[in-house]
Amino acid sequence: MRTDRQRLEYLERTLEQRKNDIQDLKKDVRHLDRKLDERFGQVEVRFLGIDNRLNALDLKMDALRSELNDNTKLLDKKVGLLDQKLNKQFTWLVGIQFGVMVVVIGTLLAH
């Protein structure tokens, strides 16, 4: 059987080992905490870079959208002018055809 002295020494050794284990665990946790902070910092930098790129793309899309709207307005104006020209030409064409028809009918009735 162990003596009280032996039991006390065993407990002290065991306690010392646990103390060392806890200190090692604390060091590991601190190291992991630093690594996580560093990694999250890197991720944040990446997200900021992506955010900046997306903002630049938004600006480009806004510029393209504005340019497209301007081009659409210009095209609408040109189509309107073309429609007016075609209306005038159609009016002349119908007038000429009507005049030819009157002449043909007049010639047929004269014979």
C-alpha positions in Angstrom: 0.0 0.0 0.0 1.1 3.4 -0.7 2.0 5.8 1.9 0.5 9.2 2.2 3.7 10.7 1.0 3.7 8.6 -2.2 0.1 9.5 -2.8 0.9 13.2 -2.4 3.8 12.9 -4.8 1.7 11.1 -7.3 -1.0 13.8 -7.1 1.6 16.6 -7.4 3.1 14.9 -10.5 -0.4 14.4 -12.0 -1.3 18.0 -11.2 1.9 19.3 -12.7 1.2 17.3 -15.9 -2.3 18.7 -16.1 -1.0 22.2 -15.5 1.5 21.7 -18.4 -1.2 20.2 -20.6 -3.4 23.2 -19.9 -0.6 25.7 -20.6 0.1 23.9 -23.9 -3.6 24.0 -24.7 -3.7 27.7 -24.0 -0.7 28.2 -26.3 -2.4 26.2 -29.0 -5.7 28.1 -28.6 -3.8 31.5 -28.8 -2.0 30.3 -31.9 -5.2 29.2 -33.6 -6.8 32.4 -32.6 -4.0 34.4 -34.3 -4.3 32.2 -37.4 -8.0 32.7 -37.6 -7.6 36.4 -37.2 -5.1 36.4 -40.0 -7.2 34.3 -42.2 -10.3 36.4 -41.6 -8.3 39.5 -42.4 -7.3 37.9 -45.7 -10.9 37.0 -46.5 -12.0 40.5 -45.7 -9.3 41.9 -48.0 -10.6 39.5 -50.8 -14.2 40.6 -50.2 -13.2 44.2 -50.4 -11.4 43.5 -53.7 -14.5 41.7 -55.0 -16.7 44.5 -53.8 -14.6 47.1 -55.6 -14.7 45.0 -58.8 -18.5 44.7 -58.6 -18.8 48.5 -58.0 -16.6 49.1 -61.1 -18.8 46.7 -63.1 -21.9 48.5 -61.9 -20.5 51.8 -63.1 -19.7 50.3 -66.5 -23.2 48.8 -66.7 -24.7 52.2 -65.9 -22.6 53.8 -68.6 -23.6 51.1 -71.1 -27.3 51.4 -70.1 -27.2 55.2 -70.6 -25.5 54.8 -74.0 -28.1 52.2 -75.0 -30.9 54.6 -74.0 -29.3 57.4 -76.0 -28.9 55.1 -79.0 -32.5 53.9 -78.7 -33.8 57.5 -78.6 -31.7 58.3 -81.7 -33.0 55.2 -83.5 -36.6 56.2 -82.6 -36.0 59.6 -84.0 -34.6 58.2 -87.3 -37.4 55.7 -87.6 -39.9 58.6 -87.1 -38.2 60.6 -89.9 -38.2 57.5 -92.2 -41.9 56.9 -91.5 -42.7 60.6 -92.4 -40.7 60.2 -95.7 -42.5 56.9 -96.5 -45.9 58.5 -95.8 -45.1 61.4 -98.2 -43.9 58.9 -100.9 -47.0 56.7 -100.4 -49.2 59.7 -100.8 -47.5 60.6 -104.0 -47.7 57.0 -105.2 -51.4 56.8 -104.5 -51.9 60.2 -106.2 -50.1 59.1 -109.3 -52.0 55.8 -109.5 -55.3 57.6 -109.0 -54.3 60.1 -111.8 -53.4 57.2 -114.1 -56.6 55.4 -113.3 -58.7 58.6 -114.2 -56.8 58.9 -117.5 -57.4 55.3 -118.3 -61.1 55.4 -117.5 -61.4 58.7 -119.4 -59.7 57.1 -122.4 -61.9 54.0 -122.3 -65.0 56.1 -122.0 -63.9 58.3 -124.9 -63.7 55.4 -127.3 
